[in-house]
Amino acid sequence: MATIRPDPHSPIPGERPVEVPRADYLLWAKRRSHPANDLARSDVVACALDDLPGARAALELTGRNDQGWPPLVEQVAARYGVEGASVATATGTSGANFLVCAALLQPGDGVAIEQPGYDPLLAVPRLLGAEITRFERRFEDGFRLDLDRVAAALTDRTRLIILTSPHNPTGILSTAAEMRALAELAERRGCYVLSDEIYLDGVPGARQPAGVTLSPRIITTSSLTKIYGLAGLRCGWALAEPVLAEEIRRVRDLVDGSGSVLAERAAAVAFQHLPALAERARAILEPNFATFSRFIAAQPRLEWVPPPGGTVAFPRLTGVASADAFADRLLREFETAVVPGRFFEAPPHMRIAIGIPAAALDRGLAALAAALGTG
């Protein structure tokens, strides 16, 4: 009879425990409390099924989606102006990022990653045995992408450069010219760029080009989760030149084979309504962004680099090495949650939700002002 360990976290005597890199932010996000004022989100208010006309009639449990549900693949390709062979479907952007890294990296390969950064983007290459180097995005420089710092982080073993655009957590957008220059650097050094663009559609104004459309050296990942309020579908994708996209699809064979045909059918319906969903997002984000801009202008203890828009703000609490104690007091005494900046390697900062209902944002900011002593 097998021996059952009473504590599943305690290894069997003599057994070497497996050390899996942790994504501390995701662990915190899954276990945190959700108080009356929740400013710790990063997505737009969730849609209901009734926000997608025709979705109920389209939902079926059957269908061939071995390479992704064909209507979904076609619509993703059409939206970005790429061929269908360049689309690899995935479980959300996180799933797409994992598949890209697994397709490109072997133990000992080098990966250069931005700092501050989103910690799952660090944990995945570490899990795959890659050697990590960092390039800094500085508050004093407006968190912009500095190509000299990127170049300095590259080694002879660098296989992949990873960044987010807009930058998570600051929302700062890399320009098309900067992305082209980054792709040229990658070409010279014989590596690729993974550009996580999950927040790109939240930038107001003229639609920004996806990185994949600027150079075959750039792989774009994204999903419907953040801007369109469809996190429940877990519909994501990686876009790459066709040979590499095929390698990404073959990696998915080893992970989960394919996605949920039910979710992919619903996502295909969502693509038919993207203009309306985008307008819904703008109606939430733009007035909320203006509200937050007015709020922070009245807060002498907070400073920030204003992004062009998006679903989050990332202010810095002045005069402290870490905002942890403030975030703890904000939750305990004012029933208000923010994301402590330590999860993004920027301890004096906090990440604040913009994509929530306006009334909820007003309540949360009033509580934040009271905690800062200005309310």
N, C-alpha and C positions, 0 to 999 in steps of 0.2 A: 504494500500500500504506500502511495506517495506521501511524503511529509508535507503538510501545509504550513507555510510560514504564518504565524499570527500577525506579524507586521509586514505588509507587502512592500514597505520601503526598506526593510532590513534584509540585506543579502544573506543567502544561505552560507553557513560557515565554510570558509575556504573559497568561496566564489568571489571573483573580482567584479564589483558593481560596474555596470555600464554608465559612463559619464556622457550624458546627452546635453549639448549646449542649450541653455534656457533662453527663451525670449521673455525677459522679466516683465516687460510692459504688458504682453498678452496675458501672462499669469496674473498680474495685478488686475487687469481689465476684467478678467473672467471671475475674479473672486471679490472685487470691490463692492461696497454698498452703493445703492442708488437712492440718494436722498431726495428730498423735496425739490431741490434746485440742482439739476444735473448739468453741469457745464463741462463734463468730461467726455462727451461724445465727439465723434469726428465725421459723422454722416449727416445727410439731409433727412428730415422727418420721413419716416417710412411710408411708402405707398400702401394702399389697400388693393386687393384684387380688382375692385370696381374701378380703380384708376386706369386699368388697362382694358378698354373695350374689346370684346372678342376673346379675352383670355380664357374665360370659363369654357367656351365652346371648343377652344383649341386644345384643352388639356386632355391628353391621353397617356396611358402608361406604357404604350408600345411604340416602336419605331426604331429604325436603324440609326444610331448615332456613334458608330465605331470611330469615326474621325470628327465627331461633333455633328449635331443635328444639321443636315445640309442647309435648310433655310437660314439657320442662325449663322453658320459659317459664311454664307453668301452675303448676309446683311452686315456682318462685321467687316468683311472685305470691302464691300461697297462704301461703307462709312469712311474708311481710311484710304480708299483709292488704291488698294493692293489686290493682288490676285488671291483666289481662295487657297492656293497652295502655301501662302505665307501665313495662314491663320492656324494656330494650335489652340484649341479650347482647354480650359483649366477650371479648377475649383477656386474661383475668386482670383484676385491679383496675387495673393500670397501663394496659392497653388501654382500660378504661372511663374512666379519668381523661383520657386523651388524647382520646377521642371527645367527652366532655363539654366540654373546653376548646375543641376545634375547632368544636363546634356553637355555642358562645356568644361566642367571641372573634374580634375583627378587629384588625389592626395599630393600635396606639395606644390600645386599650382598657386600662383599669386592672385589676390583679389584686392583692388584698391576701392575703398568705400568712403563716402563722405562722412564728415563729423561736424556738427551733431547729426545723428542718424536715427533711423527706425530700427529697433534692435532685431527683429526677425531677419532683416537683410544682413546682419552680422552673423546671426546664429546659424543660418543655413550653410554658408560657405565653410564655417568652422566644423559643422557636422560632417561635411564632405571631405574634410582634411585639408582644406586650403590654408594658405598663409596670408594673413590679413595685414594690409598697410592702410593708412588713413590719409585723407586730405581734408584740411580744415575749411569750413565756411564760417567766417567771422562776423560777429555782430557789428564790429566797427567798419566792415566793408559791405554792410547791408546783406550779409549772408550770400553774396553772389558767388557764382562758380568761378574760381580762380584757376585758370589752366596751368599756370606755373606751379601751383601747389599740387595739382593733379599729376603733372609730369614728374615732380619730385617724389611722388609716392609710388611710381612705377618701378618695377625691377625686371630683370631678365626673365623672370618666371611669371610675370603678370599675364593672366589670361583674360581677366574680366575687370571692367570698371563699373561700379554700381552707384547710381544716384537716383534721386527722386525729383520729378519736375511736374508741377510745383514741388518745392522742397518740403518734405515732412520732417520737422513740424512747423517750419516758419511760413510756408506758403509762397516763398519767393520763387519766381518763375525764371528758368534759364531761357534766354532768347534763342531763336533759330540760328543766329550767327554763332552764338556760344556752342550750341550743340553740333553745328557743322565743324567748328574748330576742334571740338572734343573728338569727333569721329575721325578727323584727319590725324590727330595725335594717336588714336587707337590704331589707325591704318599703319602709321609709321612704326609703331611698337608691336604690331602683330597681335592685337587683342581686340576684344569686343566691348561694347558699352551696353549695359542693361539699364534702361530708363523706365522706372516705375512711374507711370503717368496717370495713376488712378484719380488724381484731383484735377487733371487738366481741363476737363469739361466744365469745371466750376469757375474758371477764369472768365470774367465778363468781357464783352467787346468781341472783336473779330476772332473767329476760331483759330487757335494756335495749331501749327502743324505738328503732327506726331513725329517723334524722333525717327521712327522706321522709314518715314517718307523722305528724310533728309540724307540718309546714308545707309548702305547695306551693312555697315559696321554697327548700327544701332538696333537693338532689340527693344521693342516697346511692350510693356505689360499694362493691362488695365482691366476694368470690370464695370458692371452696372451698380456696384454696391454703395459707393459713397455719394455720388452726385445725384443719382436718380432715385434714391430711396428704395432700392431693391436688393438690400443685403441678403434677404431670405432666399433669393435664387442662387446665390453663390456662383454667378455666371462671370467667368473671367477668360482672358485670352492672352496669348503671346503672339506678337507679330514679328516675323523675321524673314530674311531671304529664304526661298523655298527649301533649299538643301538643309539649312539649319532648322527650319520649322519642322521638317520631317524627323530630324533627330529629337526634337522636343516632343513630338507626338509619340515616338517610340519609347521615350522615357515614361510617358504617361501609361503605356502598356504595363509597365512594371509597378506603377503606384496604385492606380484604381481602374485601369483599363479604359474607362470612358466615364462621362458624367451621367447625371440623371436625365433621362429623356424627358421626364415631366418638367423639370426645371428648364431644360434647354428649349422645349416647346414654348414655355411661358416667356423666356427671354427673347425668343424670336418675335413674339407678339409685342413685347416691350420695344424692340427696335422699330417696329412700325409706328410707334407713338413717341419716339425720342424727342421730336420738336416740342410736343406738349409737355413731356416730362422735364425737358430742359427749361421751358418757360416756368413751370411750377417751381423748379429749383431756384431760378433767378428771383421769382417773387418772394421767396423766403430769404435767400442769401443777401441780396443787395440792400434791402432796408435794414437787415440785421447788421451787416457790415458797417453801414452808416451809423447805426446806434452804438456799436462798439467803438467806432472811431471817436464819436463825441464823448463817450464814457472815458476813454483812456486819456483824452486831452485834458480832462479835469482831475487826473490822478497823478500827483507829483511823485508818488512812490513807484509808479510803473513807467517803463519805457519800452518801445518796440520799434521794429522795422516794418512799416506798413506793407503788406503784400498787395498784389493787384486785386485780390478778392479771395474767394474760397470758403471752406467750411470751418476753419479754425483760425485762432490768433495765438501768438506765442510771446506774450509780454515778459519782460524781465523785472523782477522785484529789486529795486535799488538798495544798495548798502548791506546786502547779505551774501554769504557764500552759497547758501542753499535756501530755496523757498519751501522746503519740506515742512518745517515747523508751522509756517503760515498756512500751508494747505491742510495740515492736520487740524489746526484751530478753526479754519474755515468750515471744515466738515463737522467738527465736534460742536461748535458753538452756533454756527449759522446754517447748518444743514445744507451745505453747498459743496459740490465736488468739482475739482479741476484735476487735470493730469499733472502731477509733479514733473518738473523738467528733468529730474535725474534719469527718467526713463529714456530720454533722448540725449543724454550726456551733456546736459546744460542745466545744472542744478539750480541756478538762480531764477530760472524761467518757470512758467506754467503754461500748459496748453488749454485753451478755452474754446468751447463749442460756439459756432456761429449758425449752424444749420438747424437749430431747434426752433419750436414755435416762438413768435415774437414775445408773447406774454411770459413764457418761461425764461427767455433771455433777460427780459426786464427784471424779473424777480431775482434771477441769479446775479445780475450785475448790481442790483441794489444791495444784496447781501455781501457781495465782494467789496463794494464801497464802504459798507458799515465795518467790515473787518479791517479795511485799510484806514479807517478813522476819518473817512470823508463823507460817509452817508448820513 
